[in-house]
Amino acid sequence: MVDTDRITGAAKELGGKVQGTVGDLTGSKRDSLEGRAREAQGAAETLYGQAKDTV
C-alpha cells in the first residue's frame, strides 16, 4: 500500500528543487530560499511516510 505522505512529500521535494534551481539561475534569493525550504519539507514528509509504512 502506498502512503500519500510519501507521494506528496516526493512531489514537494521535486517542486522545491525546481524552484530553488530557477531561483539560483535567475538570481532570485527569495525563490531560491523558498525552494530549498519546500524541498526540505518534502523530504521530511517523505521520511514520515516511510516511517509510517514501517510501523
mmCIF file of the N, C-alpha and C atoms, coordinates in Angstrom:
data_MODEL
# 
_entry.id   MODEL 
# 
loop_
_atom_site.group_PDB 
_atom_site.id 
_atom_site.type_symbol 
_atom_site.label_atom_id 
_atom_site.label_alt_id 
_atom_site.label_comp_id 
_atom_site.label_asym_id 
_atom_site.label_entity_id 
_atom_site.label_seq_id 
_atom_site.pdbx_PDB_ins_code 
_atom_site.Cartn_x 
_atom_site.Cartn_y 
_atom_site.Cartn_z 
_atom_site.occupancy 
_atom_site.B_iso_or_equiv 
_atom_site.pdbx_formal_charge 
_atom_site.auth_seq_id 
_atom_site.auth_comp_id 
_atom_site.auth_asym_id 
_atom_site.auth_atom_id 
_atom_site.pdbx_PDB_model_num 
ATOM 1   N N  . MET A 1 1  ? 0.842  -1.181 0.000   1.00 0.00 ? 1  MET A N  1 
ATOM 2   C CA . MET A 1 1  ? 0.000  0.000  0.000   1.00 0.00 ? 1  MET A CA 1 
ATOM 3   C C  . MET A 1 1  ? 0.886  1.243  0.000   1.00 0.00 ? 1  MET A C  1 
ATOM 4   N N  . VAL A 1 2  ? 0.595  2.164  -0.871  1.00 0.00 ? 2  VAL A N  1 
ATOM 5   C CA . VAL A 1 2  ? 1.382  3.377  -0.995  1.00 0.00 ? 2  VAL A CA 1 
ATOM 6   C C  . VAL A 1 2  ? 0.782  4.454  -0.096  1.00 0.00 ? 2  VAL A C  1 
ATOM 7   N N  . ASP A 1 3  ? 1.641  5.085  0.673   1.00 0.00 ? 3  ASP A N  1 
ATOM 8   C CA . ASP A 1 3  ? 1.211  6.117  1.604   1.00 0.00 ? 3  ASP A CA 1 
ATOM 9   C C  . ASP A 1 3  ? 1.177  7.473  0.906   1.00 0.00 ? 3  ASP A C  1 
ATOM 10  N N  . THR A 1 4  ? 0.124  8.241  1.112   1.00 0.00 ? 4  THR A N  1 
ATOM 11  C CA . THR A 1 4  ? 0.007  9.549  0.460   1.00 0.00 ? 4  THR A CA 1 
ATOM 12  C C  . THR A 1 4  ? 1.066  10.527 0.958   1.00 0.00 ? 4  THR A C  1 
ATOM 13  N N  . ASP A 1 5  ? 1.555  10.357 2.185   1.00 0.00 ? 5  ASP A N  1 
ATOM 14  C CA . ASP A 1 5  ? 2.613  11.230 2.692   1.00 0.00 ? 5  ASP A CA 1 
ATOM 15  C C  . ASP A 1 5  ? 3.875  11.090 1.850   1.00 0.00 ? 5  ASP A C  1 
ATOM 16  N N  . ARG A 1 6  ? 4.167  9.880  1.427   1.00 0.00 ? 6  ARG A N  1 
ATOM 17  C CA . ARG A 1 6  ? 5.351  9.653  0.603   1.00 0.00 ? 6  ARG A CA 1 
ATOM 18  C C  . ARG A 1 6  ? 5.192  10.290 -0.772  1.00 0.00 ? 6  ARG A C  1 
ATOM 19  N N  . ILE A 1 7  ? 4.002  10.202 -1.331  1.00 0.00 ? 7  ILE A N  1 
ATOM 20  C CA . ILE A 1 7  ? 3.759  10.767 -2.662  1.00 0.00 ? 7  ILE A CA 1 
ATOM 21  C C  . ILE A 1 7  ? 3.814  12.290 -2.623  1.00 0.00 ? 7  ILE A C  1 
ATOM 22  N N  . THR A 1 8  ? 3.083  12.887 -1.688  1.00 0.00 ? 8  THR A N  1 
ATOM 23  C CA . THR A 1 8  ? 3.080  14.350 -1.611  1.00 0.00 ? 8  THR A CA 1 
ATOM 24  C C  . THR A 1 8  ? 4.445  14.884 -1.199  1.00 0.00 ? 8  THR A C  1 
ATOM 25  N N  . GLY A 1 9  ? 5.131  14.147 -0.339  1.00 0.00 ? 9  GLY A N  1 
ATOM 26  C CA . GLY A 1 9  ? 6.478  14.561 0.063   1.00 0.00 ? 9  GLY A CA 1 
ATOM 27  C C  . GLY A 1 9  ? 7.438  14.573 -1.111  1.00 0.00 ? 9  GLY A C  1 
ATOM 28  N N  . ALA A 1 10 ? 7.372  13.545 -1.930  1.00 0.00 ? 10 ALA A N  1 
ATOM 29  C CA . ALA A 1 10 ? 8.243  13.474 -3.111  1.00 0.00 ? 10 ALA A CA 1 
ATOM 30  C C  . ALA A 1 10 ? 7.915  14.596 -4.097  1.00 0.00 ? 10 ALA A C  1 
ATOM 31  N N  . ALA A 1 11 ? 6.627  14.894 -4.249  1.00 0.00 ? 11 ALA A N  1 
ATOM 32  C CA . ALA A 1 11 ? 6.216  15.968 -5.157  1.00 0.00 ? 11 ALA A CA 1 
ATOM 33  C C  . ALA A 1 11 ? 6.707  17.322 -4.650  1.00 0.00 ? 11 ALA A C  1 
ATOM 34  N N  . LYS A 1 12 ? 6.564  17.568 -3.348  1.00 0.00 ? 12 LYS A N  1 
ATOM 35  C CA . LYS A 1 12 ? 7.043  18.829 -2.774  1.00 0.00 ? 12 LYS A CA 1 
ATOM 36  C C  . LYS A 1 12 ? 8.558  18.942 -2.892  1.00 0.00 ? 12 LYS A C  1 
ATOM 37  N N  . GLU A 1 13 ? 9.237  17.821 -2.668  1.00 0.00 ? 13 GLU A N  1 
ATOM 38  C CA . GLU A 1 13 ? 10.696 17.820 -2.754  1.00 0.00 ? 13 GLU A CA 1 
ATOM 39  C C  . GLU A 1 13 ? 11.144 18.164 -4.182  1.00 0.00 ? 13 GLU A C  1 
ATOM 40  N N  . LEU A 1 14 ? 10.527 17.550 -5.168  1.00 0.00 ? 14 LEU A N  1 
ATOM 41  C CA . LEU A 1 14 ? 10.872 17.820 -6.558  1.00 0.00 ? 14 LEU A CA 1 
ATOM 42  C C  . LEU A 1 14 ? 10.544 19.265 -6.925  1.00 0.00 ? 14 LEU A C  1 
ATOM 43  N N  . GLY A 1 15 ? 9.369  19.729 -6.533  1.00 0.00 ? 15 GLY A N  1 
ATOM 44  C CA . GLY A 1 15 ? 8.984  21.112 -6.802  1.00 0.00 ? 15 GLY A CA 1 
ATOM 45  C C  . GLY A 1 15 ? 9.931  22.102 -6.159  1.00 0.00 ? 15 GLY A C  1 
ATOM 46  N N  . GLY A 1 16 ? 10.372 21.788 -4.957  1.00 0.00 ? 16 GLY A N  1 
ATOM 47  C CA . GLY A 1 16 ? 11.317 22.657 -4.266  1.00 0.00 ? 16 GLY A CA 1 
ATOM 48  C C  . GLY A 1 16 ? 12.661 22.695 -4.963  1.00 0.00 ? 16 GLY A C  1 
ATOM 49  N N  . LYS A 1 17 ? 13.104 21.552 -5.469  1.00 0.00 ? 17 LYS A N  1 
ATOM 50  C CA . LYS A 1 17 ? 14.370 21.514 -6.214  1.00 0.00 ? 17 LYS A CA 1 
ATOM 51  C C  . LYS A 1 17 ? 14.285 22.385 -7.456  1.00 0.00 ? 17 LYS A C  1 
ATOM 52  N N  . VAL A 1 18 ? 13.171 22.260 -8.168  1.00 0.00 ? 18 VAL A N  1 
ATOM 53  C CA . VAL A 1 18 ? 12.987 23.059 -9.380  1.00 0.00 ? 18 VAL A CA 1 
ATOM 54  C C  . VAL A 1 18 ? 12.945 24.541 -9.034  1.00 0.00 ? 18 VAL A C  1 
ATOM 55  N N  . GLN A 1 19 ? 12.167 24.911 -8.022  1.00 0.00 ? 19 GLN A N  1 
ATOM 56  C CA . GLN A 1 19 ? 12.047 26.307 -7.641  1.00 0.00 ? 19 GLN A CA 1 
ATOM 57  C C  . GLN A 1 19 ? 13.396 26.861 -7.171  1.00 0.00 ? 19 GLN A C  1 
ATOM 58  N N  . GLY A 1 20 ? 14.139 26.078 -6.403  1.00 0.00 ? 20 GLY A N  1 
ATOM 59  C CA . GLY A 1 20 ? 15.446 26.517 -5.935  1.00 0.00 ? 20 GLY A CA 1 
ATOM 60  C C  . GLY A 1 20 ? 16.422 26.702 -7.073  1.00 0.00 ? 20 GLY A C  1 
ATOM 61  N N  . THR A 1 21 ? 16.403 25.809 -8.036  1.00 0.00 ? 21 THR A N  1 
ATOM 62  C CA . THR A 1 21 ? 17.299 25.913 -9.184  1.00 0.00 ? 21 THR A CA 1 
ATOM 63  C C  . THR A 1 21 ? 16.944 27.123 -10.048 1.00 0.00 ? 21 THR A C  1 
ATOM 64  N N  . VAL A 1 22 ? 15.647 27.328 -10.268 1.00 0.00 ? 22 VAL A N  1 
ATOM 65  C CA . VAL A 1 22 ? 15.218 28.501 -11.038 1.00 0.00 ? 22 VAL A CA 1 
ATOM 66  C C  . VAL A 1 22 ? 15.631 29.778 -10.305 1.00 0.00 ? 22 VAL A C  1 
ATOM 67  N N  . GLY A 1 23 ? 15.458 29.789 -9.005  1.00 0.00 ? 23 GLY A N  1 
ATOM 68  C CA . GLY A 1 23 ? 15.877 30.955 -8.218  1.00 0.00 ? 23 GLY A CA 1 
ATOM 69  C C  . GLY A 1 23 ? 17.368 31.204 -8.323  1.00 0.00 ? 23 GLY A C  1 
ATOM 70  N N  . ASP A 1 24 ? 18.155 30.132 -8.312  1.00 0.00 ? 24 ASP A N  1 
ATOM 71  C CA . ASP A 1 24 ? 19.607 30.283 -8.472  1.00 0.00 ? 24 ASP A CA 1 
ATOM 72  C C  . ASP A 1 24 ? 19.953 30.840 -9.845  1.00 0.00 ? 24 ASP A C  1 
ATOM 73  N N  . LEU A 1 25 ? 19.290 30.313 -10.864 1.00 0.00 ? 25 LEU A N  1 
ATOM 74  C CA . LEU A 1 25 ? 19.595 30.737 -12.238 1.00 0.00 ? 25 LEU A CA 1 
ATOM 75  C C  . LEU A 1 25 ? 19.171 32.180 -12.511 1.00 0.00 ? 25 LEU A C  1 
ATOM 76  N N  . THR A 1 26 ? 18.065 32.588 -11.927 1.00 0.00 ? 26 THR A N  1 
ATOM 77  C CA . THR A 1 26 ? 17.570 33.946 -12.163 1.00 0.00 ? 26 THR A CA 1 
ATOM 78  C C  . THR A 1 26 ? 18.126 34.954 -11.162 1.00 0.00 ? 26 THR A C  1 
ATOM 79  N N  . GLY A 1 27 ? 18.799 34.472 -10.146 1.00 0.00 ? 27 GLY A N  1 
ATOM 80  C CA . GLY A 1 27 ? 19.350 35.370 -9.138  1.00 0.00 ? 27 GLY A CA 1 
ATOM 81  C C  . GLY A 1 27 ? 18.327 35.786 -8.093  1.00 0.00 ? 27 GLY A C  1 
ATOM 82  N N  . SER A 1 28 ? 17.201 35.100 -8.031  1.00 0.00 ? 28 SER A N  1 
ATOM 83  C CA . SER A 1 28 ? 16.160 35.426 -7.071  1.00 0.00 ? 28 SER A CA 1 
ATOM 84  C C  . SER A 1 28 ? 16.431 34.683 -5.760  1.00 0.00 ? 28 SER A C  1 
ATOM 85  N N  . LYS A 1 29 ? 16.901 35.411 -4.776  1.00 0.00 ? 29 LYS A N  1 
ATOM 86  C CA . LYS A 1 29 ? 17.189 34.789 -3.481  1.00 0.00 ? 29 LYS A CA 1 
ATOM 87  C C  . LYS A 1 29 ? 15.916 34.274 -2.822  1.00 0.00 ? 29 LYS A C  1 
ATOM 88  N N  . ARG A 1 30 ? 14.825 34.977 -3.025  1.00 0.00 ? 30 ARG A N  1 
ATOM 89  C CA . ARG A 1 30 ? 13.550 34.566 -2.424  1.00 0.00 ? 30 ARG A CA 1 
ATOM 90  C C  . ARG A 1 30 ? 13.115 33.204 -2.958  1.00 0.00 ? 30 ARG A C  1 
ATOM 91  N N  . ASP A 1 31 ? 13.124 33.066 -4.291  1.00 0.00 ? 31 ASP A N  1 
ATOM 92  C CA . ASP A 1 31 ? 12.736 31.776 -4.887  1.00 0.00 ? 31 ASP A CA 1 
ATOM 93  C C  . ASP A 1 31 ? 13.694 30.673 -4.479  1.00 0.00 ? 31 ASP A C  1 
ATOM 94  N N  . SER A 1 32 ? 14.963 31.005 -4.426  1.00 0.00 ? 32 SER A N  1 
ATOM 95  C CA . SER A 1 32 ? 15.964 30.015 -4.045  1.00 0.00 ? 32 SER A CA 1 
ATOM 96  C C  . SER A 1 32 ? 15.729 29.522 -2.620  1.00 0.00 ? 32 SER A C  1 
ATOM 97  N N  . LEU A 1 33 ? 15.508 30.440 -1.696  1.00 0.00 ? 33 LEU A N  1 
ATOM 98  C CA . LEU A 1 33 ? 15.280 30.067 -0.300  1.00 0.00 ? 33 LEU A CA 1 
ATOM 99  C C  . LEU A 1 33 ? 13.957 29.335 -0.112  1.00 0.00 ? 33 LEU A C  1 
ATOM 100 N N  . GLU A 1 34 ? 12.905 29.823 -0.771  1.00 0.00 ? 34 GLU A N  1 
ATOM 101 C CA . GLU A 1 34 ? 11.608 29.147 -0.672  1.00 0.00 ? 34 GLU A CA 1 
ATOM 102 C C  . GLU A 1 34 ? 11.687 27.733 -1.246  1.00 0.00 ? 34 GLU A C  1 
ATOM 103 N N  . GLY A 1 35 ? 12.416 27.591 -2.335  1.00 0.00 ? 35 GLY A N  1 
ATOM 104 C CA . GLY A 1 35 ? 12.576 26.278 -2.950  1.00 0.00 ? 35 GLY A CA 1 
ATOM 105 C C  . GLY A 1 35 ? 13.310 25.311 -2.041  1.00 0.00 ? 35 GLY A C  1 
ATOM 106 N N  . ARG A 1 36 ? 14.369 25.790 -1.416  1.00 0.00 ? 36 ARG A N  1 
ATOM 107 C CA . ARG A 1 36 ? 15.134 24.927 -0.504  1.00 0.00 ? 36 ARG A CA 1 
ATOM 108 C C  . ARG A 1 36 ? 14.287 24.528 0.710   1.00 0.00 ? 36 ARG A C  1 
ATOM 109 N N  . ALA A 1 37 ? 13.484 25.469 1.203   1.00 0.00 ? 37 ALA A N  1 
ATOM 110 C CA . ALA A 1 37 ? 12.614 25.163 2.344   1.00 0.00 ? 37 ALA A CA 1 
ATOM 111 C C  . ALA A 1 37 ? 11.550 24.141 1.946   1.00 0.00 ? 37 ALA A C  1 
ATOM 112 N N  . ARG A 1 38 ? 10.976 24.315 0.756   1.00 0.00 ? 38 ARG A N  1 
ATOM 113 C CA . ARG A 1 38 ? 9.967  23.373 0.272   1.00 0.00 ? 38 ARG A CA 1 
ATOM 114 C C  . ARG A 1 38 ? 10.571 21.990 0.030   1.00 0.00 ? 38 ARG A C  1 
ATOM 115 N N  . GLU A 1 39 ? 11.799 21.980 -0.459  1.00 0.00 ? 39 GLU A N  1 
ATOM 116 C CA . GLU A 1 39 ? 12.500 20.714 -0.677  1.00 0.00 ? 39 GLU A CA 1 
ATOM 117 C C  . GLU A 1 39 ? 12.717 19.985 0.649   1.00 0.00 ? 39 GLU A C  1 
ATOM 118 N N  . ALA A 1 40 ? 13.142 20.711 1.673   1.00 0.00 ? 40 ALA A N  1 
ATOM 119 C CA . ALA A 1 40 ? 13.357 20.110 2.990   1.00 0.00 ? 40 ALA A CA 1 
ATOM 120 C C  . ALA A 1 40 ? 12.040 19.611 3.591   1.00 0.00 ? 40 ALA A C  1 
ATOM 121 N N  . GLN A 1 41 ? 10.979 20.379 3.418   1.00 0.00 ? 41 GLN A N  1 
ATOM 122 C CA . GLN A 1 41 ? 9.675  19.963 3.928   1.00 0.00 ? 41 GLN A CA 1 
ATOM 123 C C  . GLN A 1 41 ? 9.209  18.685 3.234   1.00 0.00 ? 41 GLN A C  1 
ATOM 124 N N  . GLY A 1 42 ? 9.428  18.617 1.938   1.00 0.00 ? 42 GLY A N  1 
ATOM 125 C CA . GLY A 1 42 ? 9.052  17.421 1.196   1.00 0.00 ? 42 GLY A CA 1 
ATOM 126 C C  . GLY A 1 42 ? 9.852  16.204 1.619   1.00 0.00 ? 42 GLY A C  1 
ATOM 127 N N  . ALA A 1 43 ? 11.146 16.398 1.866   1.00 0.00 ? 43 ALA A N  1 
ATOM 128 C CA . ALA A 1 43 ? 11.991 15.292 2.314   1.00 0.00 ? 43 ALA A CA 1 
ATOM 129 C C  . ALA A 1 43 ? 11.525 14.789 3.681   1.00 0.00 ? 43 ALA A C  1 
ATOM 130 N N  . ALA A 1 44 ? 11.178 15.715 4.557   1.00 0.00 ? 44 ALA A N  1 
ATOM 131 C CA . ALA A 1 44 ? 10.703 15.323 5.882   1.00 0.00 ? 44 ALA A CA 1 
ATOM 132 C C  . ALA A 1 44 ? 9.380  14.567 5.789   1.00 0.00 ? 44 ALA A C  1 
ATOM 133 N N  . GLU A 1 45 ? 8.496  15.016 4.908   1.00 0.00 ? 45 GLU A N  1 
ATOM 134 C CA . GLU A 1 45 ? 7.208  14.346 4.750   1.00 0.00 ? 45 GLU A CA 1 
ATOM 135 C C  . GLU A 1 45 ? 7.393  12.941 4.156   1.00 0.00 ? 45 GLU A C  1 
ATOM 136 N N  . THR A 1 46 ? 8.340  12.813 3.245   1.00 0.00 ? 46 THR A N  1 
ATOM 137 C CA . THR A 1 46 ? 8.642  11.504 2.675   1.00 0.00 ? 46 THR A CA 1 
ATOM 138 C C  . THR A 1 46 ? 9.162  10.555 3.749   1.00 0.00 ? 46 THR A C  1 
ATOM 139 N N  . LEU A 1 47 ? 10.065 11.047 4.572   1.00 0.00 ? 47 LEU A N  1 
ATOM 140 C CA . LEU A 1 47 ? 10.595 10.220 5.668   1.00 0.00 ? 47 LEU A CA 1 
ATOM 141 C C  . LEU A 1 47 ? 9.498  9.816  6.651   1.00 0.00 ? 47 LEU A C  1 
ATOM 142 N N  . TYR A 1 48 ? 8.593  10.736 6.926   1.00 0.00 ? 48 TYR A N  1 
ATOM 143 C CA . TYR A 1 48 ? 7.469  10.428 7.806   1.00 0.00 ? 48 TYR A CA 1 
ATOM 144 C C  . TYR A 1 48 ? 6.611  9.316  7.203   1.00 0.00 ? 48 TYR A C  1 
ATOM 145 N N  . GLY A 1 49 ? 6.356  9.420  5.911   1.00 0.00 ? 49 GLY A N  1 
ATOM 146 C CA . GLY A 1 49 ? 5.564  8.385  5.240   1.00 0.00 ? 49 GLY A CA 1 
ATOM 147 C C  . GLY A 1 49 ? 6.259  7.039  5.260   1.00 0.00 ? 49 GLY A C  1 
ATOM 148 N N  . GLN A 1 50 ? 7.577  7.028  5.098   1.00 0.00 ? 50 GLN A N  1 
ATOM 149 C CA . GLN A 1 50 ? 8.333  5.785  5.147   1.00 0.00 ? 50 GLN A CA 1 
ATOM 150 C C  . GLN A 1 50 ? 8.268  5.178  6.553   1.00 0.00 ? 50 GLN A C  1 
ATOM 151 N N  . ALA A 1 51 ? 8.403  6.018  7.565   1.00 0.00 ? 51 ALA A N  1 
ATOM 152 C CA . ALA A 1 51 ? 8.346  5.537  8.937   1.00 0.00 ? 51 ALA A CA 1 
ATOM 153 C C  . ALA A 1 51 ? 6.959  4.977  9.236   1.00 0.00 ? 51 ALA A C  1 
ATOM 154 N N  . LYS A 1 52 ? 5.934  5.646  8.750   1.00 0.00 ? 52 LYS A N  1 
ATOM 155 C CA . LYS A 1 52 ? 4.574  5.182  8.953   1.00 0.00 ? 52 LYS A CA 1 
ATOM 156 C C  . LYS A 1 52 ? 4.353  3.822  8.299   1.00 0.00 ? 52 LYS A C  1 
ATOM 157 N N  . ASP A 1 53 ? 4.910  3.640  7.129   1.00 0.00 ? 53 ASP A N  1 
ATOM 158 C CA . ASP A 1 53 ? 4.794  2.361  6.435   1.00 0.00 ? 53 ASP A CA 1 
ATOM 159 C C  . ASP A 1 53 ? 5.541  1.251  7.193   1.00 0.00 ? 53 ASP A C  1 
ATOM 160 N N  . THR A 1 54 ? 6.652  1.595  7.799   1.00 0.00 ? 54 THR A N  1 
ATOM 161 C CA . THR A 1 54 ? 7.444  0.626  8.543   1.00 0.00 ? 54 THR A CA 1 
ATOM 162 C C  . THR A 1 54 ? 6.695  0.116  9.766   1.00 0.00 ? 54 THR A C  1 
ATOM 163 N N  . VAL A 1 55 ? 6.016  1.036  10.417  1.00 0.00 ? 55 VAL A N  1 
ATOM 164 C CA . VAL A 1 55 ? 5.269  0.672  11.627  1.00 0.00 ? 55 VAL A CA 1 
ATOM 165 C C  . VAL A 1 55 ? 4.044  -0.061 11.207  1.00 0.00 ? 55 VAL A C  1 
# 
